[in-house]
Amino acid sequence: MNNLDDIVSLCKRRGFIFPGSDVYGGMAGTWDFGPLGVTLKNNIVNTWWNYWVDQRDDMFGIDAAILMNPRTWVASGHTSTFADPLVECKECHSRFRADKLVDGYSESITTEEFLAQNPVCPVCGKTNWSSIRKFNMMFTTHVGAVTPEDAEGDEAAKELLNRSTTYLRPETAQGIFTNYKNVVDTIYPNLPFGLCQQGKSFRNEISPRDFILRDRECSQLEIEYFVHPDTWSENFDKILEEYRGFLKDKMGLPTEKIHELEVPAEDRAHYSKRTVDIMFDYPNGEEELMGIAYRTDFDLQNIARESGKNMDYRDKNTGETFVPHVIEPSIGVERLFLAVLSTAYTEDEINGEKRIVLRLPENLAPYKFCVSPLLKNKPELVEKAKTVYEKLKAKYTFVTWDDSGNIGKRYRKQDEIGTPKCVVIDFDTLEDGTVTVRDRDTAEQVRVKIEEL
């Protein structure tokens, strides 16, 4: 099992991920993606979009606003149920998510269950705890020119301030549900069909932890798959099987590190009648990678009640009218990113020398090729290498140039950032038009004609 600290160190050293606002001392639960990180992240997102949207006839993309009418979150239940169990140490006043301080408990843990385990405060080492209370994780903000200061002592301004209250969306799903009727009215897709969205979500985590695994600002990849109520079970199993293939074939995740958990009723979200959590063996242990939930018609019926708008779908063939049920596969980009990175991170030896190598799938690697002149002080080699670089760049886009240090150091650097192939232009290239192509995983080198690259 890889060490999480080693992966964090590599991410900062090679420009994958930096602590958020690092120059000012950071901000807990936020992370910035550097040049290599944003490319890897984009490759993951683009691969997901191509697999689930571009290559299918039953999926359609949308991009909804982050700020939504606050009635959205009343209808969805988030204002009343989107909460984690908060507990406070009475000695040092540090606050934690209670179920993460004891083993074997979920977010439904009670104060009695928590205190019976006699947990120790991670900060001060004491065991003097408050009762558990529910902490709503939505970030609150205000829309418009009224500020909390304006409302002090002014009842009219206070009422206006209340009406201006909204939230940073805690999930992308509701943007899909609120656009269901728009899509049906404009393109009238055949059932079953899915609406897909990728974008930012915000959750005021009590105790962000484990690098990018649990943070306050994240990106989500979500699908709401609308089905006839009678076919939900077969569609659930179909999407689950398709996601198994996607994680293995497109993300390169080993099946032995993936575990499926049938979530019991008492631990499911308030909207779900069936949920399967897909767990992954991260460096810090088994954690949730994604979930697939059967949301029934919960969301569309709630929208119909709150908005007064009809959410019915009329079957084109039978004329039957009904409110569709929904299957929702949801995955966090950062969790998927860390799963891909921790799977790829490897330490081995070449000629007795230790090396770090990221064995990233070629479709995800930030660079497909690195082009180098054998010697950077030989103009004829540099000129030829530039020609090769430009040709590969035009063909593959994700190509980098490296002429720093000796060739061995260049290889080690490219191994660490996951570049599958290094192309070296040497004096033989000038004679016969062949280049050395070195493989990242095996370190083997072969001579290849430039036109065959």
C-alpha positions in Angstrom: 0.0 0.0 0.0 1.3 3.4 -1.0 2.0 6.0 1.7 -0.3 9.1 1.4 2.5 11.4 2.5 4.7 10.2 -0.4 1.8 11.0 -2.8 1.2 14.4 -1.3 4.9 15.2 -1.5 5.1 14.2 -5.2 2.0 16.3 -6.0 3.6 19.4 -4.6 7.1 18.7 -5.9 6.0 18.1 -9.4 3.1 20.6 -9.7 0.0 18.4 -9.5 -1.6 19.9 -6.4 -0.8 22.7 -4.0 -2.4 23.7 -0.7 -5.1 26.4 -1.3 -3.9 29.9 -0.7 -0.5 28.5 0.3 1.3 31.9 0.1 -1.0 33.2 2.9 -0.7 30.1 5.1 -3.4 28.1 3.4 -7.1 27.5 4.0 -8.3 24.2 5.4 -10.2 22.0 3.0 -9.1 23.8 -0.2 -6.6 22.7 -2.8 -5.2 24.3 -6.0 -4.4 22.2 -9.0 -1.1 23.1 -10.7 -0.1 22.7 -14.4 0.2 18.9 -14.4 -2.7 18.4 -11.9 -5.2 20.5 -13.9 -4.3 18.5 -17.1 -4.7 15.2 -15.4 -8.0 16.4 -13.8 -9.2 17.6 -17.2 -8.3 14.3 -18.8 -10.3 12.4 -16.2 -13.3 14.7 -16.6 -13.1 14.7 -20.4 -12.8 10.9 -20.5 -15.9 10.6 -18.2 -17.8 13.0 -20.5 -16.8 11.2 -23.6 -17.8 7.8 -22.2 -21.1 8.8 -20.6 -22.3 11.6 -22.9 -20.5 11.8 -26.3 -20.5 8.1 -27.1 -24.2 7.5 -26.1 -27.6 8.4 -27.6 -29.4 8.3 -24.3 -27.4 10.9 -22.4 -27.4 14.7 -22.6 -25.3 17.3 -20.9 -26.3 20.4 -19.0 -24.4 23.1 -17.1 -26.6 24.7 -14.4 -25.8 27.8 -12.3 -24.0 27.4 -9.0 -26.4 29.9 -7.3 -29.9 28.7 -7.4 -33.3 29.9 -6.1 -33.3 29.0 -2.3 -36.6 27.1 -2.8 -34.5 24.5 -4.6 -32.9 23.4 -1.3 -36.2 23.5 0.6 -37.8 21.2 -1.9 -34.8 18.9 -2.0 -34.7 18.6 1.8 -31.2 20.0 2.1 -32.2 22.8 4.4 -33.5 20.3 6.9 -31.5 17.2 6.5 -28.1 18.0 4.9 -26.2 17.7 8.2 -23.4 15.9 9.9 -23.0 14.9 13.6 -21.0 17.7 15.2 -19.3 17.2 18.6 -17.2 19.7 20.5 -14.4 19.1 23.0 -15.3 21.1 26.1 -11.6 21.4 27.1 -10.0 22.9 23.9 -13.3 23.7 22.0 -12.1 21.9 18.9 -15.0 20.6 16.8 -15.1 17.3 15.0 -17.5 15.0 13.0 -18.4 12.5 15.7 -18.6 9.3 13.6 -15.0 9.9 12.4 -13.7 9.7 16.0 -14.9 6.2 16.6 -14.9 3.0 14.5 -17.9 1.2 13.2 -20.4 4.1 13.3 -22.2 6.1 10.6 -23.4 9.7 10.5 -26.6 8.5 12.4 -24.5 8.0 15.6 -26.2 9.1 18.8 -24.6 10.9 21.8 -25.0 7.8 23.9 -23.2 5.6 21.4 -20.4 8.2 21.0 -19.8 8.7 24.7 -19.8 4.9 25.3 -16.7 4.6 23.2 -14.8 7.1 25.4 -13.0 8.7 22.4 -10.0 10.9 23.0 -9.8 14.4 21.6 -7.2 14.4 18.8 -6.1 17.9 19.8 -5.8 17.9 23.6 -6.1 14.3 24.6 -9.1 14.8 26.9 -12.4 13.0 26.9 -14.8 15.8 27.9 -17.4 16.0 25.1 -20.5 18.0 24.3 -23.7 16.3 23.1 -23.9 15.6 19.4 -25.8 18.2 17.3 -26.6 18.2 13.6 -24.5 20.7 11.6 -25.9 21.8 8.2 -23.0 21.8 5.7 -24.4 24.3 3.2 -22.5 27.5 2.7 -24.8 30.5 3.1 -24.5 33.7 1.1 -26.7 36.7 0.2 -27.8 37.8 -3.3 -28.1 41.5 -3.9 -27.0 44.7 -2.2 -28.4 44.2 1.3 -25.8 43.2 3.9 -26.1 41.8 7.4 -24.9 45.3 8.7 -27.9 46.9 7.0 -30.3 44.7 8.8 -29.2 45.7 12.3 -32.2 47.3 14.0 -34.1 47.6 10.7 -36.9 45.1 10.5 -37.6 45.9 6.8 -34.0 45.4 5.9 -33.9 42.2 8.0 -36.8 40.8 6.1 -35.2 41.7 2.8 -31.9 40.1 4.0 -33.8 36.9 4.8 -35.3 36.9 1.3 -31.9 37.4 -0.2 -30.4 34.3 1.5 -29.2 31.5 -0.8 -26.6 28.8 -0.7 -23.6 27.6 -2.7 -24.9 24.4 -4.2 -23.9 21.3 -2.1 -24.5 19.1 -5.1 -24.9 19.4 -8.9 -27.9 17.1 -8.9 -30.5 19.7 -8.2 -29.4 21.7 -11.2 -30.2 18.7 -13.3 -33.7 18.1 -11.7 -34.7 21.8 -12.1 -33.9 21.5 -15.8 -35.6 18.2 -16.4 -38.8 19.9 -17.6 -36.8 22.3 -19.9 -35.1 19.3 -21.6 -38.3 17.3 -22.0 -40.1 20.4 -23.5 -37.2 21.2 -25.9 -35.8 17.9 -27.1 -38.3 15.4 -25.8 -35.9 12.4 -25.4 -37.0 8.8 -25.4 -37.2 7.2 -22.0 -34.9 6.0 -20.4 -32.6 9.0 -20.7 -29.9 10.6 -18.6 -28.9 14.2 -17.9 -25.2 14.7 -17.0 -23.4 17.5 -15.4 -19.9 18.2 -14.1 -19.0 21.1 -11.9 -18.2 22.6 -8.6 -20.0 21.8 -5.3 -19.4 23.2 -1.9 -19.7 21.5 1.5 -18.8 23.1 4.8 -17.1 20.0 6.1 -16.6 20.0 9.9 -13.2 18.4 9.7 -11.7 18.2 6.2 -9.0 15.6 6.1 -7.0 13.0 4.1 -5.7 15.4 1.4 -8.2 15.9 -1.4 -10.5 13.0 -0.2 -12.6 15.2 2.0 -12.6 19.0 1.2 -14.9 22.0 1.2 -14.8 22.7 -2.5 -14.9 19.9 -4.9 -16.0 18.9 -8.4 -18.7 16.4 -9.2 -19.6 14.1 -12.1 -23.3 13.3 -11.8 -25.9 11.6 -13.9 -29.7 11.6 -13.3 -31.0 8.7 -15.3 -34.8 9.0 -15.8 -36.6 5.7 -16.1 -40.1 4.2 -16.0 -41.0 3.3 -12.4 -41.4 -0.4 -13.4 -37.9 -0.6 -14.8 -35.8 1.0 -12.1 -34.2 -2.2 -10.9 -32.9 -3.4 -14.2 -31.6 0.1 -15.1 -29.9 0.3 -11.7 -28.0 -3.0 -12.3 -27.2 -1.9 -15.9 -25.6 1.4 -14.8 -23.7 -0.3 -12.0 -22.2 -2.8 -14.4 -21.3 0.0 -16.8 -19.6 1.9 -14.1 -17.6 -1.2 -13.2 -16.3 -1.2 -16.7 -15.6 2.5 -16.8 -13.5 2.5 -13.6 -11.5 -0.5 -14.8 -11.0 0.2 -18.5 -11.0 4.0 -18.6 -9.6 5.0 -15.2 -7.2 2.0 -14.8 -8.4 1.1 -11.3 -7.7 -2.5 -10.2 -10.8 -4.5 -9.4 -9.2 -6.0 -6.3 -9.1 -2.5 -4.8 -12.8 -1.8 -5.5 -15.5 -3.0 -3.1 -19.3 -2.6 -3.4 -21.3 -1.9 -0.2 -25.1 -2.3 -0.2 -26.1 0.6 2.1 -28.6 -0.4 4.8 -31.8 1.6 5.0 -30.9 3.5 8.2 -27.7 4.8 6.6 -29.1 5.8 3.2 -29.8 9.4 2.2 -33.3 10.6 2.9 -34.3 10.4 -0.8 -32.9 6.9 -1.5 -34.6 3.5 -1.7 -31.5 1.7 -2.7 -27.9 2.8 -2.6 -24.6 1.0 -3.5 -21.5 2.7 -2.3 -18.4 1.8 -4.4 -15.5 1.8 -2.0 -11.8 2.0 -2.8 -8.6 1.0 -1.0 -6.9 4.4 -0.7 -3.5 4.8 1.0 -5.2 5.7 4.2 -7.7 2.8 4.1 -11.0 1.9 2.5 -13.1 5.0 1.7 -16.1 5.8 -0.5 -15.2 6.5 -4.1 -18.7 7.0 -5.5 -22.3 6.0 -4.9 -25.2 4.9 -7.1 -28.7 5.7 -5.6 -32.3 5.0 -6.6 -34.0 8.3 -5.8 -37.5 7.2 -6.9 -39.5 10.2 -8.0 -38.6 12.1 -4.8 -37.0 15.1 -6.4 -39.4 15.6 -9.3 -42.5 15.3 -7.0 -41.0 17.8 -4.5 -40.3 20.2 -7.3 -43.9 19.8 -8.5 -45.2 20.6 -5.1 -42.9 23.5 -4.4 -43.2 25.1 -7.9 -46.7 24.1 -9.0 -45.3 22.9 -12.3 -46.2 19.6 -13.9 -43.3 17.1 -14.0 -45.1 14.4 -16.0 -43.5 12.6 -18.9 -45.8 11.3 -21.7 -44.6 8.1 -23.3 -44.3 8.6 -27.1 -45.4 5.0 -27.9 -48.0 4.1 -25.3 -49.3 7.6 -24.4 -48.9 6.7 -20.7 -48.3 9.7 -18.4 -46.2 9.4 -15.3 -43.4 11.1 -13.2 -40.2 9.2 -14.0 -38.0 7.6 -11.4 -34.3 8.3 -11.2 -31.1 6.3 -10.9 -28.2 8.6 -9.8 -24.5 7.6 -10.2 -22.4 10.3 -8.5 -18.6 10.6 -8.2 -16.3 13.3 -6.9 -13.5 14.3 -9.3 -11.0 14.7 -6.5 -11.8 11.2 -5.1 -11.4 9.7 -8.5 -8.2 11.8 -9.1 -6.7 10.4 -5.8 -7.7 6.8 -6.7 -6.1 7.1 -10.1 -2.9 8.7 -8.6 -2.5 6.2 -5.8 -3.0 3.3 -8.2 -0.4 4.7 -10.5 2.2 5.6 -7.9 5.0 3.0 -7.8 8.5 2.7 -6.4 11.0 0.3 -8.0 14.6 0.0 -8.9 16.5 0.3 -12.2 20.2 -0.8 -12.2 20.1 -0.7 -8.4 18.8 2.8 -8.3 15.4 3.6 -6.7 12.9 5.5 -8.9 9.4 6.8 -8.5 7.1 6.2 -11.4 3.5 7.1 -12.1 2.1 4.3 -14.2 -0.9 6.4 -15.4 -3.1 5.1 -18.2 -2.0 6.7 -21.4 -5.4 8.3 -22.0 -5.0 10.2 -18.6 -1.3 11.0 -18.5 -0.7 14.8 -18.6 1.9 14.3 -21.4 1.9 11.5 -24.0 5.5 12.3 -25.1 8.6 14.1 -23.9 11.0 15.2 -26.7 14.7 15.9 -25.9 17.9 16.5 -27.8 20.6 14.3 -26.4 22.8 17.3 -25.9 21.4 20.8 -25.6 24.7 22.5 -26.6 24.6 20.9 -30.1 22.5 23.2 -32.4 22.0 20.6 -35.0 20.4 18.2 -32.4 18.3 20.9 -30.9 17.0 22.0 -34.3 16.0 18.5 -35.3 14.5 17.9 -31.9 12.4 21.0 -32.3 11.1 19.7 -35.6 10.1 16.4 -34.0 8.5 18.2 -31.1 6.4 20.4 -33.3 5.1 17.4 -35.4 4.2 15.4 -32.3 2.6 18.5 -30.7 0.4 19.0 -33.7 -0.6 15.4 -33.7 -1.0 14.6 -30.0 -1.3 18.1 -28.3 0.0 16.8 -24.9 3.7 16.8 -25.6 6.4 18.4 -23.5 10.0 19.5 -24.1 12.9 18.8 -21.8 16.6 19.6 -22.3 17.6 20.2 -18.7 20.3 18.1 -17.0 21.6 14.8 -18.4 19.3 12.3 -20.1 19.1 10.1 -17.0 17.7 12.9 -14.9 15.2 13.7 -17.6 14.0 10.1 -17.7 13.5 10.2 -13.9 11.5 13.4 -14.0 9.2 12.1 -16.8 8.8 8.8 -14.9 7.6 10.8 -11.8 5.0 12.8 -13.8 3.7 9.8 -15.7 4.9 10.5 -19.3 4.5 7.1 -21.2 7.2 7.7 -23.8 10.4 9.8 -24.0 11.7 10.6 -27.5 15.5 11.4 -27.8 17.1 12.9 -30.8 20.8 11.9 -31.1 23.5 12.0 -33.8 22.1 8.8 -35.4 18.9 10.7 -36.0 20.7 13.1 -38.3 22.1 10.1 -40.3 19.1 7.7 -40.6 16.0 9.6 -39.4 15.5 7.3 -36.4 15.0 8.3 -32.7 15.3 6.6 -29.4 11.9 5.9 -27.8 12.1 5.0 -24.1 9.2 3.3 -22.4 8.2 4.6 -18.9 7.1 1.3 -17.4 9.8 -1.0 -18.7 12.6 1.5 -19.3 13.3 -0.3 -22.5 14.5 1.7 -25.5 13.9 1.1 -29.2 14.9 2.9 -32.4 11.9 4.2 -34.4 11.6 6.1 -37.6 10.3 9.7 -37.0 7.4 9.2 -39.4 6.3 6.2 -37.4 5.9 8.1 -34.1 
